[in-house]
Amino acid sequence: MKKLFTILGCIALFAISTTSVKAQNYKTGLGLGIDFGDGATLVGPSIRHHFSSKAAIQGDVLFGGNSTIIQGFLQYNSAIPGASGLDWYLGGGPSVQLYDGGSSFYLVPMVGLDYKFSGAPLALALDWRPRLYIGDNDSDFNAGRFGLGFRYTF
């Protein structure tokens, strides 16, 4: 797993250093989502669609740790002044974990950064997404979760 993150980090740094920065919005991004941190690392398809200049929805179907997670987020986003192509976003939504013998429900707030590369149909997102488990007579909060997204934009 360390090799994977090292390789992905090197690719991201190379792409950032070789791409000129220019403000470009995108309507839809489709690609790979990674949810990692405290617990299992989950990987799967991810889509983010902007339905206005300040609002987007994101959906992920992630696999790992002998489970499948289906989650959807509503996000408010805004450009960072002086940083072309870089937006911050804030949002959240529900997450359902399916595993052998049951399922779990979570509420997931998130805050992060989304960078659209100039001259290439690529976007990179990084966010903090703590999880609040809500279950029968029990609840749990996991603050150590993060998300990483690599998306082709169109």
N, C-alpha and C positions, 0 to 999 in steps of 0.2 A: 504494500500500500504506500510505503514511503517513496518507492520508485515512481509510482503513478503521480503522486503530488509533486515530486521533483520535476518530472517530465512536463506536467501541465504548467507548472510555474515557469519553467524555462521557455516554453512555447508562448505563454502569455507575455512574459517580459520581452521576448524577441519581437512579438507582434506590436507591442506598445512602442518599442524603441524604433521600429522601422516604418511606422505609419504616421503620416502627417495628421495633425489634429485639426478638425474642421467640424463645425456643428452640423449634424445630420440627424433628423428624426427618422424613426422607422415605424411602420404600422404594425407589423407582425414579425416575431422572431420564433424560430423553431429549432430545437437542438437538444443538447444533453444537459440534464440537471443532476447535481450531486448534492446530497444532504449528508453532512458529516459532523463529527464532534463527539460528544459524550454518548456512547452507544454504537450501534451498527452504522456503517457507511452504506448509504443507499444511492443507487444510480438508475437513471431511466430517462425517457423522453420528457421534454418540457416545452411548453408554448407560452408566449407572452404576447398579448394583443392590446394595443392602445386604441381605445374607442373615443378618446378626446385628447386634447393637448395636455391634460393634467391627470388623466385616469387610465388605468390599465387593469387587465385581468391576467392571471397566470394560472396555469394548470400543470400538474406534475403527476406522473405515474412512476413510482420508484420501487426498485427491487433490491433486497439485501437483508441479511440477518434472518433468513427463512421467513420473510414476510413481504407483503406488497403494501405500499402506501399510496393512496389516492388523495390528492389535496388540491385545493383551489384558493386563490388569494385575490382580493380586491386591493389595488394599490393606488395611492396618490403620488404623483411624481412631479419633479420640478428641476429645471436646469440649474447647475452651479455656475454663478457668474464668473467669467474669466477662465472657465475650463470647458472649452468647446467639446461637445460630444459626451460630456459627463453629466449624468442626472443622479439625484438622490431620490429615494422612494421610501414610503411608509405605508404599511397596510397590514393585512392579516386575513385569516380565514380558517375554515375547518380542514381537518385531516383525519382520514380513516385508515387505520392499520388493520390489514387482514392477515391472519396467520392460522396455522393448523390448530384447530380447536377453538377459534374465537375471533374477536375483533375488538379494537379499542378506538375511542374517539378523542381527538385533541383539538384545542383551539391554539392557533399559531399566529402570534403577532410577528411582524418583521420590519426591519429597517435596513436599507442597503444602498449600494451604488450600482449604476448601470452605465457602461461605457460603450458607445457606438464608434467603431473604427471608421475613419474617413477613408474613402476610396476603396473600401472593401465591405461586402455585405455581412459583416460580423459584429456581434455584440458580446460583451462579457459582463456578467453580473456577480456581485458578491454581497451576501447579506447575513445578518444575525437573525435567527429565527428560533427563539426559545419556545418550548412546548408546555402547554398546560393540559395534563391528562384529566379527563372527566370520566369517572366510572361509577359502578355500583358501590355506594358507601365508601368511596375512596377518591383521592385526587393526588396529583403529583406535579411538580414544576421542574422542568429541566432547562436550565439557562444556557447550557453548553452545546447548542446546536447552531450550525451555520449552513448556508447554501451557496453553491457556485453554479453558474449557468454559462454555457457556451452555446450561442445561437446564431443560425443563419438568418439574416433579416431580409424581408421583402415588403 
